[in-house]
Amino acid sequence: MNSIEKRNYIRWAGMKARCSNPKNPRWAAYGGRGITVCQRWNDYANFLEDMGLPSEGQSLDRIDNNLGYCPENCRWTNQHQQSRNMRNNIWIEIDGERMIMNDWSKRHGISSGTIHRRLRQGWTPEEAVKLKKKRHSVRVEYKEGMGAKFHQGHWYATTAKGGKRLYLAKFKTKEEASECYRQFLLEKQGVYP
């Protein structure tokens, strides 16, 4: 048995162990959820006859992750393709085009975390993927780095000390935040803008 055949044998043995041995660390994601190896593949020679040897950089992939290991459901693929065939991928369809969330993220320049959060909040797939992220911060400055700042739906009265922003309080309106800042200046520094 050469080194390529030996690696292939190890992969076959790993496949069987994941599906049949409850002591295997990965059993819960395979045998524990009903993923099995077909009877024919209990013999390595049959597995080798059906699948052949993989090319360099390929690994065994199940086409449908909810089905078991059998000739009809398995193929050799590279890591890039296999990463697109995982149970935890989120598939999004827009205008008849279906891709995983990470691919939409790359295409539109919006992080997959933002897309995922938007979908959980009830946005349509098209809105979640295509609407560019808006800047939520608008500052009304009275002095450099200080004043009232709008951030994530709230107004904050802010000041700065030692080059770091300090948040004094959170408000519903710009006027309330500005008044708080003015009071802060009057009380702490003896000035009123």
C-alpha positions as a Markdown table, in Angstrom:
| # | Residue | x | y | z |
|---|---|---|---|---|
| 1 | Met | 0.0 | 0.0 | 0.0 |
| 2 | Asn | 1.6 | 3.3 | -1.1 |
| 3 | Ser | 1.2 | 6.6 | 0.9 |
| 4 | Ile | -1.8 | 7.8 | -1.1 |
| 5 | Glu | -3.6 | 4.5 | -0.6 |
| 6 | Lys | -2.7 | 4.6 | 3.1 |
| 7 | Arg | -4.2 | 8.1 | 3.5 |
| 8 | Asn | -7.3 | 7.0 | 1.7 |
| 9 | Tyr | -7.6 | 4.0 | 4.0 |
| 10 | Ile | -7.3 | 6.2 | 7.0 |
| 11 | Arg | -10.1 | 8.5 | 5.7 |
| 12 | Trp | -12.3 | 5.4 | 5.1 |
| 13 | Ala | -11.6 | 4.2 | 8.7 |
| 14 | Gly | -12.4 | 7.7 | 10.1 |
| 15 | Met | -15.6 | 7.8 | 8.1 |
| 16 | Lys | -16.7 | 4.4 | 9.6 |
| 17 | Ala | -15.7 | 5.4 | 13.2 |
| 18 | Arg | -17.6 | 8.8 | 13.1 |
| 19 | Cys | -20.7 | 6.9 | 12.1 |
| 20 | Ser | -20.6 | 3.8 | 14.2 |
| 21 | Asn | -18.5 | 4.4 | 17.3 |
| 22 | Pro | -20.2 | 6.5 | 20.1 |
| 23 | Lys | -16.8 | 7.0 | 21.7 |
| 24 | Asn | -15.5 | 8.8 | 18.6 |
| 25 | Pro | -15.2 | 12.6 | 19.3 |
| 26 | Arg | -17.2 | 13.5 | 16.2 |
| 27 | Trp | -19.8 | 10.8 | 16.6 |
| 28 | Ala | -22.5 | 13.2 | 17.7 |
| 29 | Ala | -22.4 | 15.1 | 14.4 |
| 30 | Tyr | -22.5 | 11.9 | 12.4 |
| 31 | Gly | -23.7 | 8.6 | 13.8 |
| 32 | Gly | -25.4 | 10.4 | 16.7 |
| 33 | Arg | -27.7 | 12.2 | 14.2 |
| 34 | Gly | -28.3 | 9.1 | 12.0 |
| 35 | Ile | -25.5 | 9.4 | 9.4 |
| 36 | Thr | -24.6 | 5.9 | 8.4 |
| 37 | Val | -22.2 | 4.1 | 6.0 |
| 38 | Cys | -23.8 | 1.9 | 3.4 |
| 39 | Gln | -23.4 | -1.9 | 3.9 |
| 40 | Arg | -21.2 | -2.1 | 0.7 |
| 41 | Trp | -18.7 | 0.3 | 2.1 |
| 42 | Asn | -18.0 | -1.7 | 5.2 |
| 43 | Asp | -15.4 | -3.4 | 3.0 |
| 44 | Tyr | -12.5 | -1.0 | 2.1 |
| 45 | Ala | -12.1 | -2.7 | -1.3 |
| 46 | Asn | -15.7 | -1.8 | -2.3 |
| 47 | Phe | -15.2 | 1.8 | -1.1 |
| 48 | Leu | -12.0 | 2.0 | -3.2 |
| 49 | Glu | -13.7 | 0.5 | -6.3 |
| 50 | Asp | -16.6 | 3.0 | -6.0 |
| 51 | Met | -14.7 | 6.2 | -5.1 |
| 52 | Gly | -11.2 | 5.6 | -6.4 |
| 53 | Leu | -8.3 | 7.6 | -5.0 |
| 54 | Pro | -8.7 | 11.3 | -4.4 |
| 55 | Ser | -6.5 | 13.9 | -6.1 |
| 56 | Glu | -4.1 | 15.9 | -4.0 |
| 57 | Gly | -6.0 | 18.3 | -1.6 |
| 58 | Gln | -9.3 | 16.5 | -1.9 |
| 59 | Ser | -11.4 | 15.0 | 0.8 |
| 60 | Leu | -14.6 | 13.0 | 1.0 |
| 61 | Asp | -17.8 | 15.1 | 0.8 |
| 62 | Arg | -21.4 | 14.1 | 1.2 |
| 63 | Ile | -23.6 | 15.8 | -1.4 |
| 64 | Asp | -26.6 | 15.9 | 1.0 |
| 65 | Asn | -25.4 | 16.4 | 4.5 |
| 66 | Asn | -28.5 | 14.8 | 5.9 |
| 67 | Leu | -27.9 | 11.5 | 4.1 |
| 68 | Gly | -25.2 | 8.9 | 4.8 |
| 69 | Tyr | -22.1 | 7.7 | 3.1 |
| 70 | Cys | -22.9 | 5.8 | -0.1 |
| 71 | Pro | -21.7 | 5.9 | -3.8 |
| 72 | Glu | -24.7 | 8.1 | -4.8 |
| 73 | Asn | -24.2 | 10.7 | -2.1 |
| 74 | Cys | -20.4 | 11.0 | -2.0 |
| 75 | Arg | -17.7 | 12.7 | -4.0 |
| 76 | Trp | -14.1 | 13.9 | -3.7 |
| 77 | Thr | -13.9 | 17.7 | -3.4 |
| 78 | Asn | -11.5 | 20.4 | -2.4 |
| 79 | Gln | -11.8 | 22.3 | 0.8 |
| 80 | His | -13.3 | 25.4 | -0.9 |
| 81 | Gln | -16.2 | 23.4 | -2.4 |
| 82 | Gln | -16.7 | 21.4 | 0.8 |
| 83 | Ser | -17.0 | 24.5 | 2.9 |
| 84 | Arg | -20.0 | 25.5 | 0.8 |
| 85 | Asn | -21.7 | 22.2 | 1.6 |
| 86 | Met | -21.9 | 22.4 | 5.4 |
| 87 | Arg | -25.1 | 22.1 | 7.6 |
| 88 | Asn | -24.5 | 25.4 | 9.2 |
| 89 | Asn | -24.3 | 27.4 | 6.0 |
| 90 | Ile | -27.1 | 29.9 | 5.5 |
| 91 | Trp | -28.5 | 29.8 | 2.0 |
| 92 | Ile | -30.0 | 33.0 | 0.6 |
| 93 | Glu | -31.9 | 33.3 | -2.7 |
| 94 | Ile | -32.3 | 36.7 | -4.4 |
| 95 | Asp | -33.8 | 37.1 | -7.8 |
| 96 | Gly | -33.5 | 33.4 | -8.5 |
| 97 | Glu | -29.8 | 33.3 | -7.6 |
| 98 | Arg | -29.0 | 31.0 | -4.6 |
| 99 | Met | -25.7 | 31.4 | -2.7 |
| 100 | Ile | -24.4 | 30.9 | 0.8 |
| 101 | Met | -24.4 | 34.0 | 3.0 |
| 102 | Asn | -20.6 | 34.4 | 2.9 |
| 103 | Asp | -20.6 | 34.6 | -0.9 |
| 104 | Trp | -23.3 | 37.3 | -0.8 |
| 105 | Ser | -21.2 | 39.1 | 1.8 |
| 106 | Lys | -18.2 | 39.1 | -0.4 |
| 107 | Arg | -20.1 | 40.3 | -3.5 |
| 108 | His | -21.8 | 43.2 | -1.7 |
| 109 | Gly | -19.1 | 44.2 | 0.8 |
| 110 | Ile | -21.4 | 43.7 | 3.8 |
| 111 | Ser | -20.1 | 41.5 | 6.6 |
| 112 | Ser | -21.8 | 38.1 | 7.0 |
| 113 | Gly | -22.5 | 39.0 | 10.7 |
| 114 | Thr | -24.5 | 42.1 | 9.6 |
| 115 | Ile | -26.5 | 40.1 | 7.0 |
| 116 | His | -27.2 | 37.3 | 9.6 |
| 117 | Arg | -28.3 | 39.9 | 12.2 |
| 118 | Arg | -30.6 | 41.6 | 9.7 |
| 119 | Leu | -32.2 | 38.3 | 8.7 |
| 120 | Arg | -32.8 | 37.5 | 12.4 |
| 121 | Gln | -34.5 | 40.9 | 12.8 |
| 122 | Gly | -36.9 | 40.1 | 9.9 |
| 123 | Trp | -35.3 | 41.9 | 7.0 |
| 124 | Thr | -36.0 | 40.5 | 3.6 |
| 125 | Pro | -33.0 | 38.6 | 2.0 |
| 126 | Glu | -32.6 | 41.4 | -0.6 |
| 127 | Glu | -32.6 | 44.2 | 2.0 |
| 128 | Ala | -30.2 | 42.2 | 4.3 |
| 129 | Val | -27.7 | 41.7 | 1.5 |
| 130 | Lys | -28.0 | 44.8 | -0.7 |
| 131 | Leu | -28.6 | 47.7 | 1.6 |
| 132 | Lys | -25.3 | 49.3 | 2.5 |
| 133 | Lys | -24.6 | 49.9 | 6.1 |
| 134 | Lys | -25.4 | 53.4 | 7.1 |
| 135 | Arg | -23.3 | 55.5 | 9.4 |
| 136 | His | -25.2 | 55.9 | 12.6 |
| 137 | Ser | -23.1 | 58.6 | 14.1 |
| 138 | Val | -23.8 | 62.3 | 13.7 |
| 139 | Arg | -22.0 | 64.6 | 16.1 |
| 140 | Val | -22.9 | 68.1 | 17.0 |
| 141 | Glu | -19.6 | 69.5 | 18.2 |
| 142 | Tyr | -19.2 | 72.3 | 20.7 |
| 143 | Lys | -15.5 | 71.6 | 21.3 |
| 144 | Glu | -13.2 | 69.1 | 19.6 |
| 145 | Gly | -14.3 | 65.5 | 20.6 |
| 146 | Met | -17.1 | 66.7 | 22.8 |
| 147 | Gly | -20.8 | 67.6 | 22.6 |
| 148 | Ala | -23.8 | 65.5 | 21.6 |
| 149 | Lys | -23.4 | 62.3 | 19.5 |
| 150 | Phe | -26.1 | 60.2 | 17.9 |
| 151 | His | -25.2 | 56.5 | 17.9 |
| 152 | Gln | -27.4 | 53.4 | 17.4 |
| 153 | Gly | -30.7 | 55.2 | 17.9 |
| 154 | His | -29.8 | 57.3 | 20.9 |
| 155 | Trp | -28.3 | 60.7 | 21.6 |
| 156 | Tyr | -25.3 | 60.8 | 24.0 |
| 157 | Ala | -23.8 | 63.8 | 25.8 |
| 158 | Thr | -20.1 | 63.3 | 25.4 |
| 159 | Thr | -16.8 | 64.9 | 26.5 |
| 160 | Ala | -13.2 | 63.9 | 26.3 |
| 161 | Lys | -10.5 | 63.5 | 28.8 |
| 162 | Gly | -6.9 | 62.4 | 28.1 |
| 163 | Gly | -7.8 | 61.8 | 24.5 |
| 164 | Lys | -10.6 | 59.4 | 25.3 |
| 165 | Arg | -14.3 | 60.0 | 24.8 |
| 166 | Leu | -16.4 | 59.9 | 27.9 |
| 167 | Tyr | -20.2 | 59.3 | 27.7 |
| 168 | Leu | -22.0 | 61.5 | 30.2 |
| 169 | Ala | -25.5 | 60.1 | 29.6 |
| 170 | Lys | -28.0 | 58.7 | 27.0 |
| 171 | Phe | -31.0 | 60.7 | 25.8 |
| 172 | Lys | -33.9 | 60.5 | 23.3 |
| 173 | Thr | -33.3 | 63.8 | 21.7 |
| 174 | Lys | -30.3 | 65.9 | 20.6 |
| 175 | Glu | -31.6 | 68.9 | 22.6 |
| 176 | Glu | -31.5 | 66.8 | 25.8 |
| 177 | Ala | -28.0 | 65.6 | 25.1 |
| 178 | Ser | -26.8 | 69.1 | 24.2 |
| 179 | Glu | -28.3 | 70.6 | 27.4 |
| 180 | Cys | -26.6 | 67.9 | 29.5 |
| 181 | Tyr | -23.3 | 68.8 | 27.9 |
| 182 | Arg | -23.9 | 72.5 | 28.5 |
| 183 | Gln | -24.7 | 71.8 | 32.1 |
| 184 | Phe | -21.6 | 69.7 | 32.4 |
| 185 | Leu | -19.4 | 72.5 | 31.1 |
| 186 | Leu | -21.1 | 75.0 | 33.4 |
| 187 | Glu | -20.8 | 72.9 | 36.6 |
| 188 | Lys | -17.4 | 71.3 | 36.0 |
| 189 | Gln | -15.5 | 73.8 | 34.0 |
| 190 | Gly | -17.3 | 77.1 | 34.7 |
| 191 | Val | -17.9 | 77.8 | 31.0 |
| 192 | Tyr | -21.1 | 77.8 | 29.0 |
| 193 | Pro | -20.9 | 77.4 | 25.2 |
